[in-house]
Amino acid sequence: MSAAALGVAEELPEADRLGSYPHPRRTENLYGQDAAEARFLDSFNSGRMPHAWLITGPRGIGKATLAWRLARFLIAQPLGEDDGLFGAPERPDTLATSPEHPVARRIAAGSEGNLFLLRRPWDHKAKRLKTVIDVESARDLKRFFAHSAAEQARRVVIVDSADEMNASAANAVLKVLEEPPANTVLLLISHAPAALLPTIRSRCQVLKCATLSEPSLIAALREAGAEPPEDPAARAALSALAEGSVATALQLIDDEGLALYAALVALLRDLPKLSRPEVLTMASKASGRDAADRFRLTVRLIDTFLARAARTGVAGPPAPEAAPGEAALLTRLAPDTRRARAWAELAATLGARARAGQAVNLDAGALITDICLKISEAAHEMHL
């Protein structure tokens, strides 16, 4: 794994890095995944550790950070040796590796020879990241394994994410899983494991990561160099909207997501009536060449609002509120399970509509306006 291959030497965009925030390989501390860490460590100390792990859970909860933490640990740990004069070495009781350890330093620099990273590559001709992990990238695994492991250490492969492999790349990785080289561990990150090939899933031990609590989320945000809100209510709202995802929380902070969600709740407060000027204002802010992130966040927050409405009809309004007046509005919109089901179905329909519109480059403002009108029509049909 060379620095150039990681996109370090040329400062190329990295598919597995969020904006300007530190890459997971440079993140020293991991929060909220104690159970997953303990399970892996128990497996390692048992002497019967599987050769492949499928690290699962929602986006942005630390799966990649965990994978890089495991990679540092595995490469830094000596291969099994005889007890020798001084008896068997002590079993490690932590996955932490000192940042001063040579392995940690090489990984941070992108120069660890015993580590291979498979991710969406940079397309030099098109000057953008490819949309999938292609078979050409997967074939580099064969060249990686053709070289002897440096210093007789374990070799580690990280796939981030396995969901992005095309069919040919998935089959290439499957061949490695079926006949793994000695002293090699594969770490496959997946946000939606059910969509992977069953044969890939069956050859991996699942390591499930948990969504983050508010304290863990705040600690992880600080680790990334972001500053969470000072106000406790705002912090609670950020945690609620992020749903335990650091990546989502960072986007909410960067793009003023709390204010945007409050504006959305205010816009929908009189459903089925809508204020046309307010709809046009929200749509205009999500339009234009420089507003792509704003558009994606607006669609995400509309989906979040509808999901929270659906949950309200089943379990009551969420606590805490993510915006002033949200609990009263959700209670009015979803007073029973029938309405809850209707909002859930609408969320799925509108999400597909937004993705289809983006795929054919429809005007972002028109898409937002259309989504708001569909919500208004649904509320009218429910006689709210």
MISESE-878081 format. One record per residue (C-alpha): residue number from 1; residue in one letter; x, y, z. Coordinates in steps of 0.001 Angstrom, whole numbers. Example, Ala and Ser with C-alpha at 12.3 -4.5 7.8 and 13.67 -1.06 7.14 Angstrom:
2
PT gulum vogu    east   north      up
PT     1    a   12300   -4500    7800
PT     2    s   13670   -1060    7140
This chain:
384
PT gulum vogu    east   north      up
PT     1    m       0       0       0
PT     2    s    1953    2961   -1246
PT     3    a    1284    6591    -465
PT     4    a     458    7179   -4110
PT     5    a   -2015    4309   -4089
PT     6    l   -3755    5863   -1105
PT     7    g   -3984    9225   -2800
PT     8    v   -1584   10778    -287
PT     9    a    1376   11718   -2464
PT    10    e    -732   13465   -5102
PT    11    e   -3331   14816   -2661
PT    12    l   -6087   13166   -4670
PT    13    p   -9651   12889   -3353
PT    14    e  -10147    9704   -1355
PT    15    a  -13349    7704   -1662
PT    16    d  -13214    6630    1986
PT    17    r  -12630   10091    3451
PT    18    l  -15303   12614    4413
PT    19    g  -14481   16073    3094
PT    20    s  -11484   17682    4755
PT    21    y  -11773   15668    7955
PT    22    p   -8979   13249    8916
PT    23    h   -8921    9923    7103
PT    24    p   -9870    6945    9334
PT    25    r   -6280    5653    9118
PT    26    r   -5199    8763   11041
PT    27    t   -7894    8478   13716
PT    28    e   -6291    7177   16887
PT    29    n   -9289    6791   19216
PT    30    l  -12520    4915   18592
PT    31    y  -15709    5603   20549
PT    32    g  -18810    3560   21225
PT    33    q  -17627     235   19786
PT    34    d  -16375   -1482   22953
PT    35    a  -18481   -4599   22346
PT    36    a  -17135   -5082   18814
PT    37    e  -13568   -4540   19999
PT    38    a  -13978   -7012   22853
PT    39    r  -15422   -9650   20537
PT    40    f  -12523   -9321   18100
PT    41    l   -9929   -9419   20869
PT    42    d  -11502  -12554   22376
PT    43    s  -11365  -14211   18964
PT    44    f   -7735  -13220   18476
PT    45    n   -6688  -14499   21897
PT    46    s   -8513  -17774   21326
PT    47    g   -6008  -18675   18620
PT    48    r   -8844  -19573   16232
PT    49    m   -9534  -16223   14637
PT    50    p  -11343  -16329   11265
PT    51    h   -9491  -15069    8220
PT    52    a  -12256  -12663    7163
PT    53    w  -14513  -10239    9013
PT    54    l  -17557   -8384    7726
PT    55    i  -17798   -5125    9685
PT    56    t  -21411   -3968    9536
PT    57    g  -23660   -1172   10751
PT    58    p  -25084    2151    9530
PT    59    r  -22873    4673    7773
PT    60    g  -20630    6924    9799
PT    61    i  -20585    5079   13137
PT    62    g  -16885    4180   13102
PT    63    k  -16673    1007   10988
PT    64    a  -13724    2290    8951
PT    65    t  -11983    3618   12056
PT    66    l  -12407     182   13634
PT    67    a  -11023   -1539   10529
PT    68    w   -7881     601   10561
PT    69    r   -7517      43   14308
PT    70    l   -7707   -3713   13717
PT    71    a   -5181   -3462   10878
PT    72    r   -2633   -1656   13075
PT    73    f   -3148   -4208   15825
PT    74    l   -2860   -7268   13581
PT    75    i     271   -6164   11760
PT    76    a    1961   -4968   14951
PT    77    q    1300   -8235   16811
PT    78    p    4060  -10840   16309
PT    79    l    3089  -14064   14593
PT    80    g    2662  -17067   16900
PT    81    e    5953  -18411   18180
PT    82    d    7075  -21202   20493
PT    83    d    7012  -20445   24195
PT    84    g   10814  -20210   24295
PT    85    l   12881  -19602   27412
PT    86    f   10514  -17051   28914
PT    87    g    7195  -18813   28346
PT    88    a    4312  -17839   26120
PT    89    p    3866  -14125   25401
PT    90    e    1096  -12390   27309
PT    91    r   -2220  -12104   25554
PT    92    p   -3025   -8523   24535
PT    93    d   -5843   -6904   26494
PT    94    t   -6428   -3978   24111
PT    95    l   -6515   -3294   20398
PT    96    a   -4784      53   20869
PT    97    t   -1437     512   19116
PT    98    s     850    3358   20137
PT    99    p     977    6074   17463
PT   100    e    4765    5908   17863
PT   101    h    4865    2239   16871
PT   102    p    6589    1781   13477
PT   103    v    3503      39   12052
PT   104    a    1214    2876   13166
PT   105    r    3571    5417   11640
PT   106    r    3781    3578    8325
PT   107    i      10    3156    8141
PT   108    a    -564    6847    8875
PT   109    a    1916    7693    6101
PT   110    g     302    5239    3659
PT   111    s    3485    3181    3318
PT   112    e    2763     -75    5183
PT   113    g    3731   -2919    2853
PT   114    n    1638   -5510    4661
PT   115    l   -1629   -3607    4157
PT   116    f   -3771   -3411    1040
PT   117    l   -6703   -1010     709
PT   118    l   -9396   -1776   -1854
PT   119    r  -11705    1166   -2512
PT   120    r  -13134    3187   -5386
PT   121    p  -10129    4430   -7381
PT   122    w   -9397    7804   -8894
PT   123    d  -10087    8000  -12617
PT   124    h   -7161   10043  -13980
PT   125    k   -8744   10382  -17411
PT   126    a  -12124   11625  -16158
PT   127    k  -10501   13406  -13186
PT   128    r  -13004   12072  -10656
PT   129    l  -13548    9107   -8389
PT   130    k  -15012    6055  -10064
PT   131    t  -18535    5152   -9018
PT   132    v  -17675    1524   -8197
PT   133    i  -14772    -644   -7122
PT   134    d  -13892   -2222  -10455
PT   135    v  -12258   -5517  -11291
PT   136    e   -8978   -3824  -12249
PT   137    s   -8625   -2559   -8682
PT   138    a   -9556   -5958   -7263
PT   139    r   -6924   -7652   -9445
PT   140    d   -4267   -5642   -7621
PT   141    l   -4880   -8058   -4746
PT   142    k   -3118  -10780   -6734
PT   143    r     -41   -8584   -7120
PT   144    f    -171   -7726   -3416
PT   145    f    -155  -11391   -2431
PT   146    a    2617  -12169   -4919
PT   147    h    5063  -10312   -2690
PT   148    s    6352  -11904     509
PT   149    a    5132  -10313    3711
PT   150    a    7622   -7827    5101
PT   151    e    9223   -8824    8423
PT   152    q    7180  -12048    8545
PT   153    a    4133  -10126    9737
PT   154    r     450  -10657    9091
PT   155    r   -1030   -9136    5983
PT   156    v   -4314   -7243    6131
PT   157    v   -6762   -6292    3379
PT   158    i   -9357   -3563    3989
PT   159    v  -12293   -3285    1567
PT   160    d  -14105      32    2008
PT   161    s  -16778    -518    1171
PT   162    a  -17737   -3977     -36
PT   163    d  -21115   -2530   -1086
PT   164    e  -19363    -587   -3871
PT   165    m  -17794   -3597   -5630
PT   166    n  -19185   -4383   -9043
PT   167    a  -19961   -8016   -9854
PT   168    s  -16527   -8761  -11303
PT   169    a  -14699   -7204   -8373
PT   170    a  -16907   -9092   -5913
PT   171    n  -16048  -12386   -7634
PT   172    a  -12335  -11551   -7501
PT   173    v  -12566  -10918   -3754
PT   174    l  -14631  -14077   -3326
PT   175    k  -11774  -16129   -4790
PT   176    v   -9447  -14736   -2109
PT   177    l  -12013  -15519     585
PT   178    e  -12313  -19074    -685
PT   179    e   -8548  -19667    -683
PT   180    p   -7023  -17063    1640
PT   181    p   -3221  -16839    1738
PT   182    a   -1563  -17816    5018
PT   183    n   -1409  -15214    7800
PT   184    t   -3845  -12910    6010
PT   185    v   -6940  -11217    7432
PT   186    l   -9562   -9524    5270
PT   187    l  -11701   -6739    6756
PT   188    l  -14758   -5960    4630
PT   189    i  -16767   -2867    5568
PT   190    s  -20463   -2954    4642
PT   191    h  -23341    -559    5263
PT   192    a  -25877   -2949    3678
PT   193    p  -24596   -6526    4033
PT   194    a  -27858   -8075    2812
PT   195    a  -27048   -6790    -686
PT   196    l  -23698   -8618    -828
PT   197    l  -23231  -11986   -2472
PT   198    p  -24410  -14712     -65
PT   199    t  -21156  -16551    -751
PT   200    i  -19160  -13553     469
PT   201    r  -21269  -13229    3620
PT   202    s  -20964  -16936    4374
PT   203    r  -17170  -16781    4353
PT   204    c  -16911  -13894    6805
PT   205    q  -17453  -13580   10530
PT   206    v  -19817  -10665   11167
PT   207    l  -18579   -7913   13463
PT   208    k  -21524   -5597   14110
PT   209    c  -20947   -1985   15131
PT   210    a  -23431     -16   17217
PT   211    t  -24912    3425   16632
PT   212    l  -23333    5983   18943
PT   213    s  -24842    7428   22087
PT   214    e  -24793   11206   22458
PT   215    p  -21628   11233   24670
PT   216    s  -19790    8921   22255
PT   217    l  -20942   10981   19278
PT   218    i  -19720   14225   20842
PT   219    a  -16353   12633   21704
PT   220    a  -15964   11292   18163
PT   221    l  -16782   14704   16675
PT   222    r  -14047   16285   18761
PT   223    e  -11649   13528   17716
PT   224    a  -12370   14513   14099
PT   225    g  -11606   18154   14890
PT   226    a  -15214   19377   14788
PT   227    e  -16783   21521   17488
PT   228    p  -20223   20350   18680
PT   229    p  -22825   22950   19745
PT   230    e  -22376   24458   23218
PT   231    d  -26101   24464   24001
PT   232    p  -27275   21127   25516
PT   233    a  -30579   21255   23610
PT   234    a  -28741   21787   20322
PT   235    r  -26418   18889   21124
PT   236    a  -29391   16650   21825
PT   237    a  -31009   17744   18544
PT   238    l  -27767   17061   16651
PT   239    s  -27550   13573   18147
PT   240    a  -31194   12864   17322
PT   241    l  -30882   13925   13688
PT   242    a  -27512   12207   13219
PT   243    e  -28986    8959   14580
PT   244    g  -25643    7929   16031
PT   245    s  -23648    8645   12848
PT   246    v  -20521   10805   13074
PT   247    a  -20513   11332    9305
PT   248    t  -24088   12655    9383
PT   249    a  -23346   14860   12390
PT   250    l  -20347   16387   10613
PT   251    q  -22516   17200    7594
PT   252    l  -25153   18748    9847
PT   253    i  -22521   20932   11503
PT   254    d  -20859   21970    8245
PT   255    d  -24096   22810    6425
PT   256    e  -26096   24291    9339
PT   257    g  -28371   21270    9386
PT   258    l  -30045   22105   12691
PT   259    a  -31270   25439   11323
PT   260    l  -32384   23744    8111
PT   261    y  -34399   21130   10004
PT   262    a  -36012   23831   12155
PT   263    a  -36986   25646    8940
PT   264    l  -38453   22410    7559
PT   265    v  -40549   21844   10693
PT   266    a  -41767   25461   10492
PT   267    l  -42625   24986    6815
PT   268    l  -44729   21889    7538
PT   269    r  -46383   23177   10715
PT   270    d  -49734   23936    8992
PT   271    l  -50005   20814    6832
PT   272    p  -51839   20146    4629
PT   273    k  -51430   23893    3965
PT   274    l  -48026   25098    2778
PT   275    s  -46610   28579    2530
PT   276    r  -45576   28939   -1123
PT   277    p  -42936   31622    -361
PT   278    e  -41363   29364    2291
PT   279    v  -41314   26401    -105
PT   280    l  -39668   28504   -2818
PT   281    t  -37102   29823    -341
PT   282    m  -36108   26323     737
PT   283    a  -36006   25138   -2875
PT   284    s  -33892   28072   -4057
PT   285    k  -31292   27468   -1347
PT   286    a  -30896   23885   -2592
PT   287    s  -30470   24936   -6240
PT   288    g  -27428   25862   -8263
PT   289    r  -23986   24449   -8961
PT   290    d  -22647   25210   -5511
PT   291    a  -25645   23859   -3612
PT   292    a  -25299   20110   -4235
PT   293    d  -24472   19399    -585
PT   294    r  -27391   21580     546
PT   295    f  -29742   19679   -1757
PT   296    r  -28608   16272    -468
PT   297    l  -28929   17437    3123
PT   298    t  -32415   18859    2488
PT   299    v  -33575   15544     999
PT   300    r  -31977   13641    3892
PT   301    l  -33725   15808    6483
PT   302    i  -37102   15483    4750
PT   303    d  -36621   11712    4864
PT   304    t  -35652   11983    8553
PT   305    f  -38781   14033    9299
PT   306    l  -41037   11469    7608
PT   307    a  -39308    8605    9416
PT   308    r  -39787   10369   12747
PT   309    a  -43450   10904   11867
PT   310    a  -43843    7192   11134
PT   311    r  -42218    6243   14452
PT   312    t  -44458    8718   16287
PT   313    g  -47588    6878   15158
PT   314    v  -46233    3674   16716
PT   315    a  -44273    4758   19777
PT   316    g  -45208    8381   20388
PT   317    p  -43224   11543   19569
PT   318    p  -39433   11215   19752
PT   319    a  -37603   12706   22682
PT   320    p  -35825   15015   22647
PT   321    e  -37270   17303   19998
PT   322    a  -34939   18041   17102
PT   323    a  -36604   21428   16474
PT   324    p  -39069   23711   18283
PT   325    g  -42652   22489   17884
PT   326    e  -41607   19179   16319
PT   327    a  -43290   16908   18911
PT   328    a  -46684   18617   18597
PT   329    l  -46511   18564   14795
PT   330    l  -45546   14886   14613
PT   331    t  -48280   13940   17069
PT   332    r  -50863   15705   14901
PT   333    l  -49562   14141   11683
PT   334    a  -49272   10585   13010
PT   335    p  -51870   10006   15724
PT   336    d  -52171    6288   14934
PT   337    t  -50479    3349   13226
PT   338    r  -52496    3804   10007
PT   339    r  -51036    7254    9451
PT   340    a  -47630    6006   10588
PT   341    r  -47696    3396    7809
PT   342    a  -48733    6020    5274
PT   343    w  -45822    8308    6194
PT   344    a  -43367    5402    6019
PT   345    e  -44609    4479    2546
PT   346    l  -44395    8097    1422
PT   347    a  -40803    8324    2673
PT   348    a  -39841    5340     513
PT   349    t  -41635    6776   -2526
PT   350    l  -40135   10251   -2200
PT   351    g  -36649    8862   -1587
PT   352    a  -36825    6884   -4826
PT   353    r  -38231    9948   -6607
PT   354    a  -35346   12124   -5423
PT   355    r  -32722    9557   -6470
PT   356    a  -34304    9188   -9900
PT   357    g  -34420   12954  -10320
PT   358    q  -30764   13307   -9403
PT   359    a  -29801   10537  -11817
PT   360    v  -31235   12459  -14776
PT   361    n  -30042   15849  -13494
PT   362    l  -33461   17355  -12862
PT   363    d  -33463   20835  -11358
PT   364    a  -32796   20515   -7612
PT   365    g  -35169   23326   -6706
PT   366    a  -37980   21759   -8714
PT   367    l  -37370   18405   -6986
PT   368    i  -37593   19973   -3533
PT   369    t  -40770   21837   -4503
PT   370    d  -42309   18645   -5875
PT   371    i  -41434   16694   -2701
PT   372    c  -43045   19353    -498
PT   373    l  -46204   19298   -2622
PT   374    k  -46383   15492   -2384
PT   375    i  -46187   15750    1408
PT   376    s  -48993   18320    1363
PT   377    e  -51136   16067    -858
PT   378    a  -50549   13096    1437
PT   379    a  -51565   15104    4503
PT   380    h  -54719   16239    2695
PT   381    e  -55602   12651    1767
PT   382    m  -55208   11653    5427
PT   383    h  -57694   14398    6386
PT   384    l  -55227   16053    8730
